[in-house]
């Protein structure tokens, strides 16, 4: 089990190209595997989660070639996947498991989806229920935990309203809708990230509607494409936060994904005083891409609740961890979903921040992290419980603490951002210390 030692101080200065967006990479790979013809995906995410998707697709008979960050996929078509000889291992990737479950619901064979210990603890009921309504047969351990055994078949079109906002559940239903006997409709009270809709249209699916109500027509002819994955803003948020913590910092992120359903985090940071400038915005494969510049400034703090939560779910740990560096602190509500991520992110983050001297109040659906006058942060030994986003958030907080911080199991950042530590320290001109 690796550890990293983070020394405080310095400043963040430089220009970086972020690795490919994890969410988009999953979707491009799955749709390229369902398309007819060859696809080439540039800047495919280096995240372990996205490698898990590729390995599962290989086990389903899809031909895939990887060279650096370029992935070539020879699409097998909607009916060309093969029955896997053994269980499909999504490892730590909930996206892989949930979205593949949607596609496997429409296949004519049986398959088993499993994952690592963390993923096997995560509930899958919300994605299983609509797929069962469509006619898929799914068996699960303890009712809704992986391994998941699925037998696909003739699917029925449904009109489904998601009870809790979830882009992954929406995506699974839309992907299953490709194989249904009619038009499948997905409704959301709160619009979630729309990368699946954008990618479906780019590959040739017939998808109607907007956020709120989407209708997908069955059996389209998906066609292989040349695609470029934008830089991952969710990973970039940790570098932005580091620049907002360390005085005299100035950072430029090139070619970052700025999809409006993902970029709310920039709006929030600006609202609490972050001097962020967005430039060179353009459309690339249906996704907005641009450059994001940020420099150090004192932050006021604020609250996050309601629809903001679904729009910033992946960024909430880092935003909460900024609390001790703001005037008023950061308060989060309506985020019970954080309890069932790779870890209980509310409890795990609260424990780490308290170990470093922060004043944290924990709620069933969120937390309040007090502002800069409440405590002086100190270096500590912290355990992210194998959660990549908690590890990165605590590493950023450590930059503004007094004394070194030791982060246990630091290699878990490889799930989403393997380059995080080396990139952060290069921008800081510091040396990485670890074991």
Secondary structure as the mmCIF struct_conf table of DSSP 4:
data_model
#
loop_
_struct_conf.conf_type_id
_struct_conf.id
_struct_conf.beg_label_comp_id
_struct_conf.beg_label_asym_id
_struct_conf.beg_label_seq_id
_struct_conf.end_label_comp_id
_struct_conf.end_label_asym_id
_struct_conf.end_label_seq_id
STRN STRN1 UNK A 3 UNK A 6
STRN STRN2 UNK A 13 UNK A 17
HELX_LH_PP_P HELX_LH_PP_P1 UNK A 18 UNK A 19
STRN STRN3 UNK A 20 UNK A 20
HELX_LH_PP_P HELX_LH_PP_P2 UNK A 21 UNK A 21
HELX_RH_AL_P HELX_RH_AL_P1 UNK A 22 UNK A 34
BEND BEND1 UNK A 35 UNK A 35
STRN STRN4 UNK A 36 UNK A 42
TURN_TY1_P TURN_TY1_P1 UNK A 43 UNK A 43
HELX_RH_AL_P HELX_RH_AL_P2 UNK A 48 UNK A 59
TURN_TY1_P TURN_TY1_P2 UNK A 60 UNK A 61
STRN STRN5 UNK A 63 UNK A 67
TURN_TY1_P TURN_TY1_P3 UNK A 68 UNK A 69
STRN STRN6 UNK A 70 UNK A 76
TURN_TY1_P TURN_TY1_P4 UNK A 78 UNK A 79
BEND BEND2 UNK A 85 UNK A 86
STRN STRN7 UNK A 88 UNK A 89
TURN_TY1_P TURN_TY1_P5 UNK A 91 UNK A 92
HELX_RH_AL_P HELX_RH_AL_P3 UNK A 94 UNK A 104
TURN_TY1_P TURN_TY1_P6 UNK A 105 UNK A 106
BEND BEND3 UNK A 107 UNK A 109
STRN STRN8 UNK A 110 UNK A 114
HELX_RH_AL_P HELX_RH_AL_P4 UNK A 117 UNK A 120
TURN_TY1_P TURN_TY1_P7 UNK A 121 UNK A 121
BEND BEND4 UNK A 122 UNK A 122
HELX_RH_AL_P HELX_RH_AL_P5 UNK A 125 UNK A 133
TURN_TY1_P TURN_TY1_P8 UNK A 134 UNK A 135
STRN STRN9 UNK A 137 UNK A 141
TURN_TY1_P TURN_TY1_P9 UNK A 142 UNK A 144
STRN STRN10 UNK A 145 UNK A 151
STRN STRN11 UNK A 155 UNK A 155
HELX_LH_PP_P HELX_LH_PP_P3 UNK A 156 UNK A 157
STRN STRN12 UNK A 159 UNK A 161
BEND BEND5 UNK A 163 UNK A 164
HELX_RH_AL_P HELX_RH_AL_P6 UNK A 167 UNK A 177
TURN_TY1_P TURN_TY1_P10 UNK A 178 UNK A 179
STRN STRN13 UNK A 180 UNK A 180
BEND BEND6 UNK A 181 UNK A 182
STRN STRN14 UNK A 184 UNK A 187
BEND BEND7 UNK A 189 UNK A 190
HELX_RH_AL_P HELX_RH_AL_P7 UNK A 195 UNK A 203
TURN_TY1_P TURN_TY1_P11 UNK A 204 UNK A 204
STRN STRN15 UNK A 207 UNK A 210
TURN_TY1_P TURN_TY1_P12 UNK A 211 UNK A 212
STRN STRN16 UNK A 213 UNK A 216
BEND BEND8 UNK A 218 UNK A 219
STRN STRN17 UNK A 223 UNK A 223
STRN STRN18 UNK A 226 UNK A 228
HELX_LH_PP_P HELX_LH_PP_P4 UNK A 229 UNK A 230
STRN STRN19 UNK A 231 UNK A 231
HELX_RH_AL_P HELX_RH_AL_P8 UNK A 233 UNK A 245
BEND BEND9 UNK A 246 UNK A 246
TURN_TY1_P TURN_TY1_P13 UNK A 247 UNK A 248
STRN STRN20 UNK A 250 UNK A 257
TURN_TY1_P TURN_TY1_P14 UNK A 260 UNK A 263
HELX_RH_AL_P HELX_RH_AL_P9 UNK A 264 UNK A 271
TURN_TY1_P TURN_TY1_P15 UNK A 272 UNK A 273
STRN STRN21 UNK A 275 UNK A 284
TURN_TY1_P TURN_TY1_P16 UNK A 285 UNK A 286
STRN STRN22 UNK A 287 UNK A 295
STRN STRN23 UNK A 299 UNK A 299
STRN STRN24 UNK A 302 UNK A 304
TURN_TY1_P TURN_TY1_P17 UNK A 306 UNK A 306
HELX_RH_AL_P HELX_RH_AL_P10 UNK A 307 UNK A 311
TURN_TY1_P TURN_TY1_P18 UNK A 312 UNK A 315
HELX_RH_AL_P HELX_RH_AL_P11 UNK A 316 UNK A 321
TURN_TY1_P TURN_TY1_P19 UNK A 322 UNK A 322
HELX_RH_3T_P HELX_RH_3T_P1 UNK A 323 UNK A 325
STRN STRN25 UNK A 326 UNK A 326
BEND BEND10 UNK A 327 UNK A 328
STRN STRN26 UNK A 330 UNK A 332
BEND BEND11 UNK A 334 UNK A 334
HELX_RH_3T_P HELX_RH_3T_P2 UNK A 336 UNK A 340
BEND BEND12 UNK A 341 UNK A 343
HELX_RH_AL_P HELX_RH_AL_P12 UNK A 345 UNK A 355
TURN_TY1_P TURN_TY1_P20 UNK A 356 UNK A 357
STRN STRN27 UNK A 360 UNK A 363
TURN_TY1_P TURN_TY1_P21 UNK A 364 UNK A 365
STRN STRN28 UNK A 366 UNK A 369
TURN_TY1_P TURN_TY1_P22 UNK A 372 UNK A 373
BEND BEND13 UNK A 374 UNK A 374
STRN STRN29 UNK A 378 UNK A 378
STRN STRN30 UNK A 381 UNK A 383
TURN_TY1_P TURN_TY1_P23 UNK A 385 UNK A 386
HELX_RH_AL_P HELX_RH_AL_P13 UNK A 388 UNK A 398
TURN_TY1_P TURN_TY1_P24 UNK A 399 UNK A 400
BEND BEND14 UNK A 401 UNK A 401
STRN STRN31 UNK A 402 UNK A 402
BEND BEND15 UNK A 403 UNK A 403
STRN STRN32 UNK A 405 UNK A 408
TURN_TY1_P TURN_TY1_P25 UNK A 409 UNK A 409
HELX_RH_3T_P HELX_RH_3T_P3 UNK A 410 UNK A 415
TURN_TY1_P TURN_TY1_P26 UNK A 416 UNK A 416
TURN_TY1_P TURN_TY1_P27 UNK A 418 UNK A 419
HELX_RH_AL_P HELX_RH_AL_P14 UNK A 420 UNK A 428
TURN_TY1_P TURN_TY1_P28 UNK A 429 UNK A 429
STRN STRN33 UNK A 433 UNK A 434
#
